[in-house]
Amino acid sequence: MENTNIYICTHKDFSVPEGLKGNYTIITDGTELTQQYPYPVTKADNELLPMKHSYSEGVMLYDVWKKDTTSQYIGINHYRRYLQSQFFDGEDENVLPMPFAFNLYAQYAGCHNILDLLECKEIIEKYFPNYSTNVVGFSPCNMAILEHSIYDEWCAFLFGVLEIFNERKKLYTEEDVRNYVVNYFPEDKIDYQSRLNAFLMERISTIYFANKFDGKKIRHSQIIMTNG
């Protein structure tokens, strides 16, 4: 997998699990790591940083989109979540997490503010009419290994939808997001629900993957959880 670069997204120091194979780069949300790592370490630096809690790994996914111009395949992992396929050698190919058999909208309604996802649905139908919003299943965690051109297309779609959503809601900083979600959730849920953009990213990504790979060969991988 010489032409593949897998990014491990993190906001803190962590333990790299044994058994990873391939080319890896650790990328942080701007945090300075203090431990030594077996892979190169870089820091995200882009216009999403004022909302880095809301975007979570999205800040790093965005940074990779803008700055990695050479990898043939690009992968996204988290410091405590890894696609199982990365623990053994394999050919370069598009890999997605094993989807959950959830209704995308009903599941979001049970965990978050469904009005936000419905607004993203309306944005997609208006500005990206080639994408069907009637999808089956849920691809979690904003993780994937994709051909460079597909990664670019994914990010253009994903951040294009969120840019319109944030502009509509006037969300430009962490304080804006907190002031927004406090209208829908009790105080003890505000920090969690302020990860608004990351939660929406998972669902917008599910819509993208369902449209992009409908009827096409794709490898699905289990997600390995670690303690970080």
Backbone torsions as a table, in degrees:
resi	resn	phi	psi	omega
1	MET	NA	46.9	-174.1
2	GLU	-64.7	-28.9	-177.2
3	ASN	-92.4	8.5	-178.6
4	THR	-107.3	133.4	172.7
5	ASN	-120.1	118.6	179.4
6	ILE	-99.8	124.1	179.7
7	TYR	-97.0	131.6	175.4
8	ILE	-102.3	110.2	-176.9
9	CYS	-85.4	133.6	180.0
10	THR	-151.4	156.0	174.3
11	HIS	-118.2	8.4	-178.5
12	LYS	-161.4	171.3	174.3
13	ASP	-64.8	148.7	-177.4
14	PHE	-155.9	169.9	177.4
15	SER	-99.5	124.0	177.9
16	VAL	-73.1	125.6	-179.2
17	PRO	-67.9	150.0	177.1
18	GLU	-74.7	150.4	173.7
19	GLY	99.8	-5.3	178.1
20	LEU	-67.1	139.0	178.8
21	LYS	-132.1	132.8	-179.8
22	GLY	130.3	-172.0	179.7
23	ASN	-97.1	122.1	-175.2
24	TYR	-124.8	149.3	170.1
25	THR	-133.5	130.4	175.6
26	ILE	-88.3	129.6	179.3
27	ILE	-127.0	131.9	-178.3
28	THR	-107.5	168.6	178.1
29	ASP	-84.8	23.6	-175.8
30	GLY	109.2	-12.6	178.7
31	THR	-66.2	139.8	175.8
32	GLU	-88.3	116.1	179.2
33	LEU	-81.4	147.0	-175.9
34	THR	-108.6	-17.5	-179.6
35	GLN	-85.0	168.7	173.8
36	GLN	-93.6	140.2	-177.2
37	TYR	-129.7	152.9	-179.2
38	PRO	-79.3	0.1	-178.3
39	TYR	-127.7	159.3	175.9
40	PRO	-59.9	148.7	179.4
41	VAL	-121.2	133.1	176.2
42	THR	-134.7	161.5	-179.4
43	LYS	-117.6	134.6	175.1
44	ALA	-67.1	141.7	178.1
45	ASP	-149.2	95.1	-176.6
46	ASN	-155.0	-178.7	-173.0
47	GLU	-72.3	-6.1	178.0
48	LEU	-86.8	-8.7	-175.9
49	LEU	-56.7	-36.0	177.4
50	PRO	-62.0	-12.5	178.0
51	MET	-124.2	33.0	-171.2
52	LYS	-65.7	-30.4	176.1
53	HIS	-67.7	-40.4	-179.7
54	SER	-67.7	-40.6	-178.8
55	TYR	-83.0	-24.7	-177.8
56	SER	51.0	-123.4	-178.2
57	GLU	-63.8	-15.2	179.1
58	GLY	-61.3	-31.5	176.9
59	VAL	-59.6	-41.5	-177.9
60	MET	-77.9	-38.9	175.9
61	LEU	-58.6	-41.7	178.4
62	TYR	-64.7	-43.4	-179.0
63	ASP	-61.4	-42.7	178.1
64	VAL	-62.2	-42.7	179.2
65	TRP	-56.8	-42.9	-176.0
66	LYS	-79.7	-25.1	-168.1
67	LYS	-115.3	-25.1	-180.0
68	ASP	-87.7	104.8	-177.5
69	THR	-109.1	1.4	-171.3
70	THR	-116.7	-25.0	-176.3
71	SER	-69.0	136.3	176.8
72	GLN	-74.2	-36.9	174.8
73	TYR	-126.1	141.4	179.2
74	ILE	-124.0	134.1	179.0
75	GLY	-122.7	150.4	177.2
76	ILE	-124.4	122.5	172.7
77	ASN	-121.7	170.5	171.5
78	HIS	-113.9	163.3	-177.6
79	TYR	-63.6	-20.1	177.4
80	ARG	-127.5	12.4	174.9
81	ARG	-135.2	128.3	-177.4
82	TYR	-136.0	140.6	173.0
83	LEU	-68.4	132.5	-174.7
84	GLN	-58.7	-32.2	-176.8
85	SER	-62.2	-18.5	-177.5
86	GLN	-82.0	-0.7	178.7
87	PHE	-96.0	6.2	174.5
88	PHE	-147.7	157.6	179.9
89	ASP	-68.1	143.0	177.9
90	GLY	-159.1	170.8	178.8
91	GLU	-77.2	155.7	174.3
92	ASP	-64.1	128.4	178.3
93	GLU	-166.0	167.1	178.2
94	ASN	-80.3	128.1	-176.9
95	VAL	-129.2	133.4	176.4
96	LEU	-124.3	157.3	173.6
97	PRO	-62.1	149.9	173.8
98	MET	-60.8	122.7	-175.9
99	PRO	-73.5	152.2	171.6
100	PHE	-88.2	147.5	-178.9
101	ALA	-87.0	50.7	179.0
102	PHE	-97.1	153.2	164.1
103	ASN	-75.2	120.9	-171.7
104	LEU	-54.7	-43.3	-174.1
105	TYR	-82.5	-39.8	179.1
106	ALA	-65.6	-39.6	179.7
107	GLN	-65.5	-41.2	178.8
108	TYR	-65.4	-39.7	179.8
109	ALA	-61.8	-30.9	-179.8
110	GLY	-78.2	-14.4	-174.9
111	CYS	-118.7	-26.2	-171.1
112	HIS	-140.6	-162.7	178.9
113	ASN	-92.2	105.4	-174.2
114	ILE	-60.9	-25.2	-180.0
115	LEU	-60.7	-32.5	179.2
116	ASP	-66.8	-46.2	179.5
117	LEU	-67.0	-37.6	178.3
118	LEU	-65.6	-32.5	176.2
119	GLU	-69.0	-39.0	175.5
120	CYS	-64.0	-38.8	176.1
121	LYS	-58.7	-44.7	179.6
122	GLU	-65.5	-39.0	177.9
123	ILE	-61.8	-45.2	179.1
124	ILE	-61.8	-45.4	-178.2
125	GLU	-65.0	-30.0	-179.1
126	LYS	-85.0	-46.4	-171.8
127	TYR	-101.3	-17.9	179.8
128	PHE	-130.7	61.8	-170.1
129	PRO	-66.2	-12.4	178.4
130	ASN	-77.9	-7.4	-179.7
131	TYR	-103.9	122.0	175.1
132	SER	-76.6	135.2	178.0
133	THR	-95.0	1.5	176.8
134	ASN	-92.0	90.4	-174.9
135	VAL	-117.4	159.6	178.5
136	VAL	-113.7	131.3	177.2
137	GLY	89.6	-179.5	-175.5
138	PHE	-145.7	119.2	176.8
139	SER	-95.4	109.6	-169.6
140	PRO	-87.5	165.1	159.3
141	CYS	79.3	1.4	179.8
142	ASN	54.1	44.3	-179.2
143	MET	-120.0	147.9	178.4
144	ALA	-177.2	162.6	164.5
145	ILE	-123.6	120.1	-170.6
146	LEU	-136.1	150.1	168.2
147	GLU	-55.3	146.9	-174.8
148	HIS	-54.7	-44.4	-177.8
149	SER	-64.6	-34.5	178.7
150	ILE	-74.0	-39.1	175.7
151	TYR	-58.7	-44.4	178.3
152	ASP	-59.9	-45.1	-178.6
153	GLU	-65.8	-41.6	177.4
154	TRP	-57.3	-49.6	-177.2
155	CYS	-67.5	-38.7	178.7
156	ALA	-60.4	-41.9	178.1
157	PHE	-68.4	-50.2	-175.8
158	LEU	-59.8	-53.6	-176.3
159	PHE	-78.1	-21.2	173.2
160	GLY	-66.2	-44.1	178.0
161	VAL	-64.2	-45.9	-177.2
162	LEU	-67.6	-32.9	177.3
163	GLU	-61.4	-43.3	178.7
164	ILE	-66.9	-43.6	179.3
165	PHE	-59.2	-48.9	-178.2
166	ASN	-64.8	-35.7	178.2
167	GLU	-66.5	-40.7	178.0
168	ARG	-62.5	-39.0	-176.6
169	LYS	-91.5	-3.6	-178.3
170	LYS	59.4	48.2	179.9
171	LEU	-105.7	109.2	-177.6
172	TYR	-127.8	-17.1	-178.8
173	THR	-137.6	170.5	176.9
174	GLU	-62.3	-37.9	179.3
175	GLU	-63.5	-39.1	176.7
176	ASP	-59.2	-43.5	-177.9
177	VAL	-66.0	-45.2	180.0
178	ARG	-62.2	-41.7	179.1
179	ASN	-66.7	-25.2	177.8
180	TYR	-78.2	-50.3	-173.8
181	VAL	-72.1	-21.7	179.7
182	VAL	-63.4	-18.2	177.3
183	ASN	-73.4	-12.9	-173.0
184	TYR	-123.0	-15.3	-172.8
185	PHE	-136.0	154.1	177.0
186	PRO	-69.7	164.8	-173.3
187	GLU	-57.7	-37.5	-177.2
188	ASP	-72.7	-6.0	178.9
189	LYS	-107.1	-4.0	-170.9
190	ILE	-64.8	-44.8	-178.1
191	ASP	-60.2	-45.5	179.8
192	TYR	-65.4	-49.0	-176.5
193	GLN	-70.8	-15.5	176.4
194	SER	-71.9	-6.3	171.8
195	ARG	-80.9	36.1	-171.6
196	LEU	-53.0	-51.6	-176.4
197	ASN	-64.6	-36.9	178.4
198	ALA	-64.8	-41.2	178.7
199	PHE	-64.8	-41.8	177.8
200	LEU	-66.7	-36.3	178.7
201	MET	-55.8	-42.7	-179.2
202	GLU	-59.2	-40.0	-177.0
203	ARG	-78.1	-38.0	175.9
204	ILE	-65.8	-38.8	176.6
205	SER	-63.0	-40.3	177.7
206	THR	-58.6	-42.8	178.5
207	ILE	-63.6	-43.0	178.8
208	TYR	-61.2	-50.4	-177.1
209	PHE	-62.9	-37.6	-179.8
210	ALA	-64.3	-35.2	179.1
211	ASN	-80.6	-41.6	-175.1
212	LYS	-68.4	-40.3	-172.2
213	PHE	-109.6	16.2	178.9
214	ASP	-59.7	114.5	178.6
215	GLY	77.8	3.9	-178.6
216	LYS	-106.9	156.1	-179.2
217	LYS	-67.7	130.0	178.8
218	ILE	-149.8	143.3	176.9
219	ARG	-99.1	129.1	175.8
220	HIS	-101.6	140.2	-175.0
221	SER	-126.9	141.1	170.7
222	GLN	-66.5	155.1	175.5
223	ILE	-100.0	125.8	176.4
224	ILE	-91.8	124.4	178.1
225	MET	-94.9	138.1	175.0
226	THR	-126.3	172.7	179.2
227	ASN	-82.7	-5.7	-179.1
228	GLY	72.4	NA	NA
